[in-house]
């Protein structure tokens, strides 16, 4: 196992650096990670320097220390976000740094913590990092989100395995999902990129005015704004360098018209948000706005998310992922959005990506809003796809065409 494991780990770290952020000579790299992943972060850092990184800055968090804060800190401390942390990200972004997040948090980290505390922190963070988020959502900088196991997360995904096998099993699943087990993962990603771009090109040519979703518990119509662009796989930053924002990724996505969402939609996978699990929920929309929420689990946390700001009452992303895709077919529930959203059609509550609109990258917030793009300090994906979902595209002249049938591409 060891040599095979080390080989896959090296390939995965190389993918993160060469394809994920696609580090350039003389570029800064900022890594956000947990203390659970120290060894992997060291490997990524080494490879980044070998590929010309100027300096690597690592921002570690620790799950236990995070939990202690939520349990023990004074009530009035949860809406504080340090200005120096904001300056670090903004000034690095302004200098063209690349940003890598390595997610590993336990899905149950904040179970039992009052939803008000979680909401205060999410809101404070969202407000503080608003400018940085705009850099991200308009592709000014290169960024990627990847994952590495923690013991707690692995135990949640593989409860049936002996404790000493859980982390290895999660590593193995991550390697498979990111194509790190193949002989030439970088080449495989280039091919995958081309495949997703074929779907993107087809949908952009069609330029549907609306999508209509039907499935058990779902009957939803989503208007798409004029000039919307479907995107998928690699993106290109302001300097013209490509990067892969999520690894894994199986989605093609665009923006909804903020006020053009009507009907109801039901979740098909649990959502891990704010250290809690939200499950079996149904959301109803009228003229874009969320007017009703029901959830079997985590309803308070979901309601607090929707109340984050005005924009969190609306959608910001529409993403298509076939049911027949590697993560979906693995049958694993990762309890982590990076993976679970790439096994299922999904929507996102909150802000819209400016690059999903013609000319959007250079528009002001006001202009984006005029074009129907939602603005918010949050962006949270939730999964709605299944093998029973059908989606129709409606053209400008009212023609109805099959986009998805029984959970898969119909073209």
C-alpha positions in Angstrom: 0.0 0.0 0.0 2.7 2.5 1.1 4.5 2.9 -2.3 1.2 2.9 -4.3 -0.2 5.4 -1.8 2.8 7.7 -1.9 2.7 7.6 -5.7 -1.0 8.6 -5.8 -0.4 11.3 -3.1 2.4 12.8 -5.1 0.3 12.8 -8.3 -2.6 14.4 -6.4 -0.3 17.2 -5.0 1.2 17.8 -8.4 -2.4 18.1 -9.9 -3.3 20.7 -7.2 -0.2 22.8 -8.1 0.0 22.3 -11.9 -3.6 22.0 -12.9 -5.5 23.4 -9.8 -3.8 26.8 -9.3 -1.4 26.3 -12.2 1.4 28.1 -10.3 3.5 30.5 -12.4 7.1 31.4 -11.9 7.5 34.2 -9.3 3.8 33.9 -8.1 2.8 33.9 -4.5 0.6 31.0 -3.2 -1.7 31.2 -0.2 -2.9 27.9 1.3 -5.8 27.7 3.7 -5.8 24.3 5.5 -6.4 22.4 8.7 -3.8 21.0 11.1 -5.2 17.6 10.2 -3.4 17.9 6.8 0.0 19.2 7.8 2.0 16.5 5.9 0.0 16.9 2.7 0.4 20.7 2.9 4.2 20.3 3.2 4.2 18.2 0.1 2.1 20.7 -1.8 4.4 23.6 -0.6 7.5 21.7 -1.8 6.0 21.1 -5.2 4.9 24.7 -5.5 8.4 25.9 -4.8 9.8 23.4 -7.3 7.5 24.9 -9.9 8.6 28.5 -9.3 6.4 29.8 -6.5 8.0 33.0 -5.0 6.7 32.3 -1.5 4.0 30.1 0.0 1.9 31.4 2.8 0.0 28.8 4.9 -3.0 29.7 7.0 -3.8 26.8 9.4 -7.0 26.3 11.3 -7.6 23.6 13.9 -11.0 21.9 14.3 -10.7 21.5 18.0 -9.7 25.1 18.6 -12.6 26.2 16.3 -15.0 24.1 18.3 -13.6 25.5 21.6 -14.3 29.1 20.3 -17.9 28.3 19.5 -18.5 26.6 22.9 -16.6 29.0 25.2 -16.1 32.5 23.6 -18.3 35.4 24.8 -21.5 35.9 22.9 -20.5 39.3 21.5 -17.3 38.0 19.9 -18.8 36.0 17.1 -19.4 39.0 14.7 -15.6 39.9 14.8 -13.3 39.2 11.9 -9.7 40.5 12.1 -8.8 43.3 9.7 -5.3 42.0 9.3 -6.6 38.7 7.9 -8.7 40.7 5.3 -5.6 42.7 4.4 -3.5 39.6 3.9 -5.9 38.1 1.3 -6.7 41.4 -0.4 -3.1 42.5 -0.8 -2.0 39.0 -2.0 -4.9 39.0 -4.5 -3.8 42.5 -5.7 -0.3 41.1 -6.3 -1.7 38.2 -8.4 -1.3 35.5 -5.9 -2.9 32.1 -6.3 -5.2 30.7 -3.6 -5.7 27.1 -2.6 -8.2 25.8 0.0 -7.7 22.3 1.3 -10.9 21.3 2.9 -11.0 18.5 5.6 -13.5 19.7 8.2 -15.7 17.2 10.1 -19.3 17.6 8.8 -20.5 17.5 12.4 -17.9 19.9 13.8 -20.4 22.4 15.2 -23.3 20.0 15.9 -25.2 21.3 19.0 -23.8 24.8 18.7 -26.6 27.5 18.6 -27.3 28.4 15.0 -27.2 32.1 15.9 -23.4 31.9 16.7 -22.7 30.0 13.5 -24.8 32.6 11.5 -22.9 35.5 13.1 -19.5 34.1 12.2 -20.6 33.3 8.6 -22.0 36.8 8.2 -18.9 38.5 9.7 -16.6 36.4 7.5 -18.7 37.1 4.4 -18.8 40.8 4.9 -15.1 41.1 5.7 -14.0 39.0 2.7 -16.5 40.6 0.3 -13.9 42.3 -1.9 -11.7 39.2 -1.9 -14.8 37.2 -3.0 -15.3 39.5 -5.9 -11.8 38.8 -7.1 -12.7 35.1 -6.9 -16.1 35.4 -8.6 -14.9 37.5 -11.5 -11.8 35.2 -12.2 -9.3 38.0 -11.5 -7.2 35.5 -9.6 -6.3 31.8 -9.8 -7.9 29.7 -7.1 -8.7 26.1 -6.4 -10.5 24.0 -3.7 -9.3 20.5 -3.1 -9.7 18.1 -0.1 -7.7 16.0 2.3 -9.0 13.6 5.0 -9.4 14.3 8.7 -10.1 11.4 11.0 -13.5 12.8 11.9 -14.5 13.3 8.3 -13.3 9.8 7.3 -15.3 8.3 10.2 -18.5 10.0 8.9 -18.0 8.7 5.3 -16.9 5.1 6.3 -18.6 4.3 9.7 -18.7 0.6 8.8 -14.8 0.3 8.6 -12.4 -0.2 11.5 -11.1 3.1 12.7 -7.6 2.4 11.5 -8.8 2.0 7.9 -11.1 5.0 7.6 -8.6 7.7 6.6 -6.9 5.4 4.0 -10.3 4.7 2.5 -11.2 8.4 2.2 -7.8 9.1 0.7 -8.5 6.3 -1.8 -11.9 7.8 -2.7 -10.3 11.3 -3.1 -7.6 9.9 -5.4 -10.2 8.1 -7.6 -12.5 11.2 -7.8 -9.6 13.4 -8.8 -8.2 11.0 -11.4 -4.9 10.7 -9.4 -4.8 6.9 -9.8 -4.4 7.2 -13.6 -1.0 6.9 -15.3 -1.1 10.5 -16.4 -3.5 12.5 -14.3 -2.6 15.9 -15.9 -3.3 14.5 -19.4 -6.6 12.9 -18.1 -7.7 16.3 -16.7 -7.0 18.0 -20.1 -9.3 15.5 -21.8 -11.9 15.9 -19.1 -11.7 19.6 -19.6 -12.4 19.2 -23.3 -15.4 17.0 -22.7 -17.0 19.5 -20.3 -16.3 22.3 -22.7 -18.3 20.4 -25.4 -21.4 20.6 -23.2 -20.7 24.2 -22.4 -20.4 25.1 -26.1 -23.7 23.3 -26.9 -25.6 25.1 -24.2 -24.1 28.5 -25.1 -25.2 28.0 -28.7 -28.7 27.1 -27.6 -28.9 30.1 -25.2 -32.1 28.9 -23.5 -34.3 31.5 -21.9 -35.6 29.1 -19.2 -34.9 25.7 -17.7 -37.8 23.6 -16.3 -36.9 20.9 -13.7 -39.2 18.1 -12.7 -38.6 15.2 -10.3 -40.3 13.8 -7.2 -40.7 16.8 -4.9 -39.5 19.2 -7.5 -41.3 21.4 -10.1 -39.1 24.4 -10.7 -38.7 27.0 -13.5 -35.5 29.0 -13.7 -35.2 32.0 -16.1 -31.7 32.6 -17.5 -30.6 36.2 -18.0 -29.9 37.5 -21.5 -26.2 37.1 -22.3 -25.7 34.3 -19.7 -22.7 32.0 -20.3 -22.4 28.4 -19.4 -19.0 27.6 -17.9 -17.3 24.4 -16.8 -13.9 22.9 -15.8 -11.0 25.3 -16.4 -11.2 29.1 -16.1 -8.8 31.8 -17.1 -7.6 34.6 -14.8 -6.9 38.2 -15.5 -3.3 37.4 -16.6 -4.6 34.8 -19.1 -3.4 31.8 -17.1 -5.8 28.8 -16.8 -6.8 27.2 -13.5 -9.2 24.6 -12.2 -11.4 26.1 -9.4 -12.6 22.7 -8.1 -10.9 19.3 -8.1 -12.9 17.2 -8.6 -15.4 18.9 -11.0 -18.0 17.3 -13.2 -20.4 20.3 -13.5 -21.3 22.9 -16.1 -22.9 25.9 -14.6 -24.4 29.4 -15.3 -26.3 32.1 -13.5 -30.1 32.4 -13.0 -32.1 35.6 -13.5 -32.4 36.7 -9.8 -36.2 37.3 -9.9 -37.0 34.6 -12.4 -37.2 31.5 -10.2 -40.6 30.0 -9.5 -41.8 26.7 -8.0 -40.3 24.3 -5.5 -37.3 22.1 -5.3 -36.3 19.2 -3.0 -32.8 18.2 -1.9 -31.5 14.8 -2.8 -28.4 14.7 -0.6 -27.5 16.1 2.8 -25.9 19.5 2.8 -22.9 20.0 5.1 -22.9 23.7 6.1 -21.5 25.5 9.1 -20.4 22.3 10.8 -23.9 20.9 10.6 -25.9 18.6 8.4 -29.1 19.9 6.7 -31.1 17.1 5.2 -34.4 16.3 3.4 -35.4 19.9 2.7 -37.7 21.6 0.3 -37.4 25.2 -0.8 -40.2 27.2 -2.5 -39.6 30.2 -4.7 -41.7 33.1 -5.9 -40.3 35.6 -8.4 -36.8 34.4 -7.4 -37.3 34.9 -3.7 -37.3 32.0 -1.2 -40.7 32.1 0.5 -40.8 28.8 2.3 -38.3 26.3 3.8 -39.0 22.9 5.3 -36.2 20.5 6.5 -36.3 17.2 8.4 -32.9 18.0 9.8 -31.0 21.3 10.3 -34.0 23.6 9.6 -32.8 26.3 11.9 -29.3 26.4 10.3 -30.9 26.5 6.8 -33.2 29.3 7.8 -30.3 31.3 9.3 -28.3 30.8 6.1 -31.2 32.3 4.1 -31.4 35.2 6.5 -27.7 36.1 6.0 -28.5 39.1 3.9 -31.0 40.2 1.2 -29.2 38.3 -1.5 -29.2 35.0 0.4 -33.0 34.8 -0.2 -32.2 34.3 -4.0 -30.2 31.9 -6.2 -26.8 32.6 -7.7 -25.9 29.4 -9.6 -27.5 26.7 -11.7 -25.3 23.6 -12.3 -25.8 20.5 -14.3 -24.1 17.2 -13.4 -25.1 13.9 -15.0 -26.2 11.1 -12.6 -23.8 8.9 -14.5 -20.6 10.5 -13.3 -17.7 9.0 -11.4 -18.6 10.4 -7.9 -22.3 9.5 -8.3 -21.4 6.0 -9.5 -19.1 5.4 -6.6 -22.2 5.4 -4.5 -20.4 7.3 -1.7 -21.9 10.2 0.2 -19.0 12.4 1.1 -20.9 14.9 3.4 -18.7 17.5 1.7 -20.1 19.8 -1.0 -16.9 19.7 -3.1 -17.6 16.1 -3.8 -21.4 15.8 -3.4 -22.2 18.7 -5.7 -20.1 16.9 -8.4 -22.4 13.9 -8.1 -25.6 15.8 -8.6 -27.4 18.7 -10.3 -27.3 21.5 -7.9 -28.3 25.1 -7.2 -26.6 27.8 -5.0 -28.1 30.2 -2.6 -26.4 33.6 -2.7 -24.0 35.4 -5.0 -23.7 34.8 -8.8 -20.4 34.4 -10.7 -19.7 37.6 -12.8 -17.8 35.5 -15.4 -21.1 33.7 -16.3 -22.3 36.8 -18.1 -21.0 38.3 -21.3 -18.8 41.2 -20.3 -19.6 40.5 -16.6 -16.0 40.3 -15.5 -15.5 44.0 -16.0 -19.0 45.2 -14.8 -19.7 47.0 -11.5 -21.9 45.4 -8.9 -24.7 47.7 -10.0 -24.4 46.7 -13.6 -24.4 43.0 -12.7 -27.6 43.5 -10.7 -29.2 45.3 -13.6 -28.5 42.2 -15.8 -30.2 40.0 -13.2 -27.2 38.6 -11.3 -27.7 38.2 -7.6 -25.3 39.7 -5.0 -24.7 38.3 -1.6 -22.0 37.8 1.0 -22.6 34.0 0.8 -22.7 31.3 -1.8 -23.8 27.8 -0.8 -24.5 24.9 -3.1 -27.2 22.3 -2.4 -27.9 19.1 -4.3 -31.1 18.4 -6.1 -30.3 15.8 -8.9 -31.3 12.2 -9.1 -31.9 9.5 -11.7 -35.5 10.6 -11.8 -34.9 14.3 -12.8 -35.9 15.6 -16.2 -34.9 19.1 -17.3 -36.3 20.9 -20.4 -34.7 23.9 -22.0 -37.1 26.5 -23.4 -35.9 28.6 -26.4 -36.7 32.2 -27.1 -39.5 31.2 -29.5 -41.0 28.9 -26.9 -39.7 25.6 -28.2 -39.2 22.9 -25.5 -36.1 20.7 -25.8 -34.7 17.9 -23.6 -31.6 18.8 -21.7 -31.7 16.0 -19.1 -33.7 12.8 -19.1 -33.7 10.4 -16.1 -30.8 12.3 -14.5 -28.5 12.3 -17.6 -27.6 14.5 -20.6 -30.3 14.2 -23.3 -27.9 15.5 -26.0 
